[in-house]
Amino acid sequence: MRIILSGVHAYVNPRYLALARKHGFSLHTIEGDIEDLSKLLES
């Protein structure tokens, strides 16, 4: 599954990161893709 974020330039809301991590989704913006969030450390 993918979450596509519109209008994101430098900051991604942590709620989207948590949602993607919890359900194994990837995040996509016009500037890049954030995948494998489950492998990243929580901060």
Steps between C-alpha positions, in 0.01 A plus 500: 500500500615855438430832666546788257561836665427821312658835578781356714837672469711463814278358772294180512242484776611229748147357496546401136833339587343305787208388282733381225727321747210330681335364184808446281411779256745716310486881479542688174550871433584699191861516626552136591385171643525374857484123510575225755392713795470189712879465478569856620543579867217683672597839637 
